[in-house]
Amino acid sequence: MATSAEPRGLAVGEMRLASFDRQFAQQVRVQRPDRYRLLDALPADMPRIARGAGVSYVAASFGNEAVSLDMRGFQRLLAFDIRTGLLCVEAGASIGDVQRFLLPRGWYLPIAPGHPRATIGGCIAADVHGKNPARDGTFRALVEELQLHVPGRGLLSLDPHHDADLFAATCGGLGLTGTITRATLRLARPPRAIALRRVAVANLADGARVLREAANAHVLYGWHDGQAARFGSGVINVGLADDEAEPPRFDLSPARDLPATLAPLPLTVWNARGIALANRWLRRRWCQPGMTALALPAALFPLNDARWYFAGYGKAGLVELQWLIPHPRFEAFAAALAECVARTRPRIALLSSKLFDGRAQGLAFDGKGIALALHLAAPAAPAQHAFCEQFAQLALAHEGRPNLIKDSSLDASTLRAALPDFEVRRLALARYNADGRCRSELTRRLAL
Ligand SMILES: Cc1cc2nc3c(=O)[nH]c(=O)nc-3n(C[C@H](O)[C@H](O)[C@H](O)COP(=O)(O)OP(=O)(O)OC[C@H]3O[C@@H](n4cnc5c(N)ncnc54)[C@H](O)[C@@H]3O)c2cc1C
């Protein structure tokens, strides 16, 4: 999120950038190259970090020790093979624009994060997941080949067979291996529409059971009540392909995209009363059994209809905690979490669940288990802060793995405790950033 005039081309300008969750803001230097030769405009040893749309919850693409290279000037679709479903696209193109181009042509990116302004480069570097990671994997699964700019080495072409280690390190590498300039992506055929079935669940363990049974759905995630009295009850959304249905009408215009910058309300509405009202409303709306036909773009970007939701956190912002708990530990974790919530009564405005069935690579968020994401209002309040710490301790005790690109409350020692082989993974990445030239506030906080 930017707050002053943006520099273009060669110029390095100063501007104030803030993370999406509003937990970190800083005056930083920004360059916005708009042609390839400008990628070499900075002295090769100048600290830098690539930046996409800046819609990461955390400060991953800026920091006061580095120049942010805003890549949104590189947004062309370079080649598209409609027969084989291969798309070559520049790294600054947004996911929303790419989907808008593809859907009417009978293709789509099956893995897309919830924010349509996220860029292709940001999705590769954070190895994001989409609407059902257990079925589709994470974004690296779509990348056939990519081009990386490394100061002093120029533009490198990488794929899983050529420079495979650097390719693997770049996917989920948080911008530390260099700047991605373009990628060739493997597309999938979209369903005509999604038939969304809502399955009511009594608690998180019940939800996990439904998630596991529906592992092959196109869309699969749970919404749960985060309040102590009904903790974990909610609904699992199971979206199956419906190729018979007449697709529901949906406005594909870019104006519908959730803006990168959301003007916050002066104060948060997500106090205990606001959370209770919202939960009651969602329960009435969602927890009825039945089937709804959903247009695919609506399923891909459900938050476009909820911009008020983020604005409602006010200037204090929010913190998202997202941890992946392995299946054998999930039931015990869910019970311990319910007990902790009953005791401490945190203000959880949103609690959601997803199923994962991948292999954790590098520092990326993947593995086999159930991921829980919690949105906490007023994160600086002592009780909320204490809950974040207790949540992390519980997750650690149940062998959880945190999502680095989501959680501003995560610290270096918790991350080390969560990943027993952290140092091996960190060194595998640091090998390509030996002089620490690529750095951000996130890499400073987590000592990457
Ligand atoms: C409302 C909302 C919903 C979301 N939903 C999901 C979700 O469902 N699943 C999920 O996994 N994530 C989700 N996210 C997180 C988001 O998709 C990721 O943080 C994504 O990386 C943001 O992309 P960006 O272009 O804004 O990248 P930025 O925030 O600008 O940068 C993110 C990281 O990518 C690096 N990077 C960016 N561009 C390049 C490049 N060209 N070359 C090299 N490195 C680069 C940066 O250095 C940084 O480390 C969500 C975020 C929001 C706000």
PDBQT file of the ligand as one rigid body, heavy atoms in Angstrom, charges set to zero:
ROOT
HETATM    1  C1  LIG A 501      -7.067 -10.314   1.143  1.00  0.00    +0.000 C 
HETATM    2  C2  LIG A 501      -5.887 -11.212   0.914  1.00  0.00    +0.000 A 
HETATM    3  C3  LIG A 501      -6.100 -12.531   0.570  1.00  0.00    +0.000 A 
HETATM    4  C4  LIG A 501      -5.019 -13.392   0.368  1.00  0.00    +0.000 A 
HETATM    5  N1  LIG A 501      -5.250 -14.693   0.061  1.00  0.00    +0.000 NA
HETATM    6  C5  LIG A 501      -4.219 -15.555  -0.042  1.00  0.00    +0.000 A 
HETATM    7  C6  LIG A 501      -4.428 -16.930  -0.314  1.00  0.00    +0.000 A 
HETATM    8  O1  LIG A 501      -5.566 -17.400  -0.473  1.00  0.00    +0.000 OA
HETATM    9  N2  LIG A 501      -3.338 -17.749  -0.400  1.00  0.00    +0.000 N 
HETATM   10  C7  LIG A 501      -2.070 -17.278  -0.229  1.00  0.00    +0.000 A 
HETATM   11  O2  LIG A 501      -1.125 -18.068  -0.287  1.00  0.00    +0.000 OA
HETATM   12  N3  LIG A 501      -1.837 -15.966  -0.009  1.00  0.00    +0.000 NA
HETATM   13  C8  LIG A 501      -2.870 -15.103   0.096  1.00  0.00    +0.000 A 
HETATM   14  N4  LIG A 501      -2.638 -13.785   0.350  1.00  0.00    +0.000 N 
HETATM   15  C9  LIG A 501      -1.242 -13.313   0.407  1.00  0.00    +0.000 C 
HETATM   16  C10 LIG A 501      -0.767 -12.769  -0.964  1.00  0.00    +0.000 C 
HETATM   17  O3  LIG A 501      -1.336 -13.474  -2.024  1.00  0.00    +0.000 OA
HETATM   18  C11 LIG A 501       0.746 -12.930  -1.077  1.00  0.00    +0.000 C 
HETATM   19  O4  LIG A 501       1.355 -12.246  -0.013  1.00  0.00    +0.000 OA
HETATM   20  C12 LIG A 501       1.330 -12.454  -2.412  1.00  0.00    +0.000 C 
HETATM   21  O5  LIG A 501       2.716 -12.668  -2.353  1.00  0.00    +0.000 OA
HETATM   22  C13 LIG A 501       1.070 -10.981  -2.673  1.00  0.00    +0.000 C 
HETATM   23  O6  LIG A 501       1.555 -10.653  -3.969  1.00  0.00    +0.000 OA
HETATM   24  P1  LIG A 501       2.168  -9.221  -4.282  1.00  0.00    +0.000 P 
HETATM   25  O7  LIG A 501       2.330  -9.107  -5.744  1.00  0.00    +0.000 OA
HETATM   26  O8  LIG A 501       1.363  -8.162  -3.607  1.00  0.00    +0.000 OA
HETATM   27  O9  LIG A 501       3.601  -9.338  -3.607  1.00  0.00    +0.000 OA
HETATM   28  P2  LIG A 501       4.328  -8.358  -2.565  1.00  0.00    +0.000 P 
HETATM   29  O10 LIG A 501       3.486  -8.255  -1.341  1.00  0.00    +0.000 OA
HETATM   30  O11 LIG A 501       4.716  -7.108  -3.238  1.00  0.00    +0.000 OA
HETATM   31  O12 LIG A 501       5.623  -9.238  -2.262  1.00  0.00    +0.000 OA
HETATM   32  C14 LIG A 501       5.508 -10.512  -1.661  1.00  0.00    +0.000 C 
HETATM   33  C15 LIG A 501       6.855 -11.236  -1.734  1.00  0.00    +0.000 C 
HETATM   34  O13 LIG A 501       7.121 -11.549  -3.098  1.00  0.00    +0.000 OA
HETATM   35  C16 LIG A 501       8.360 -10.978  -3.516  1.00  0.00    +0.000 C 
HETATM   36  N5  LIG A 501       8.181 -10.537  -4.907  1.00  0.00    +0.000 N 
HETATM   37  C17 LIG A 501       7.179  -9.796  -5.421  1.00  0.00    +0.000 A 
HETATM   38  N6  LIG A 501       7.368  -9.618  -6.747  1.00  0.00    +0.000 NA
HETATM   39  C18 LIG A 501       8.527 -10.243  -7.059  1.00  0.00    +0.000 A 
HETATM   40  C19 LIG A 501       9.283 -10.394  -8.262  1.00  0.00    +0.000 A 
HETATM   41  N7  LIG A 501       8.887  -9.874  -9.439  1.00  0.00    +0.000 N 
HETATM   42  N8  LIG A 501      10.446 -11.083  -8.190  1.00  0.00    +0.000 NA
HETATM   43  C20 LIG A 501      10.874 -11.640  -7.035  1.00  0.00    +0.000 A 
HETATM   44  N9  LIG A 501      10.205 -11.531  -5.872  1.00  0.00    +0.000 NA
HETATM   45  C21 LIG A 501       9.046 -10.840  -5.888  1.00  0.00    +0.000 A 
HETATM   46  C22 LIG A 501       8.611  -9.829  -2.571  1.00  0.00    +0.000 C 
HETATM   47  O14 LIG A 501       9.984  -9.547  -2.450  1.00  0.00    +0.000 OA
HETATM   48  C23 LIG A 501       8.023 -10.377  -1.274  1.00  0.00    +0.000 C 
HETATM   49  O15 LIG A 501       8.953 -11.192  -0.619  1.00  0.00    +0.000 OA
HETATM   50  C24 LIG A 501      -3.689 -12.901   0.524  1.00  0.00    +0.000 A 
HETATM   51  C25 LIG A 501      -3.475 -11.559   0.856  1.00  0.00    +0.000 A 
HETATM   52  C26 LIG A 501      -4.566 -10.716   1.050  1.00  0.00    +0.000 A 
HETATM   53  C27 LIG A 501      -4.315  -9.294   1.434  1.00  0.00    +0.000 C 
ENDROOT
TORSDOF 0
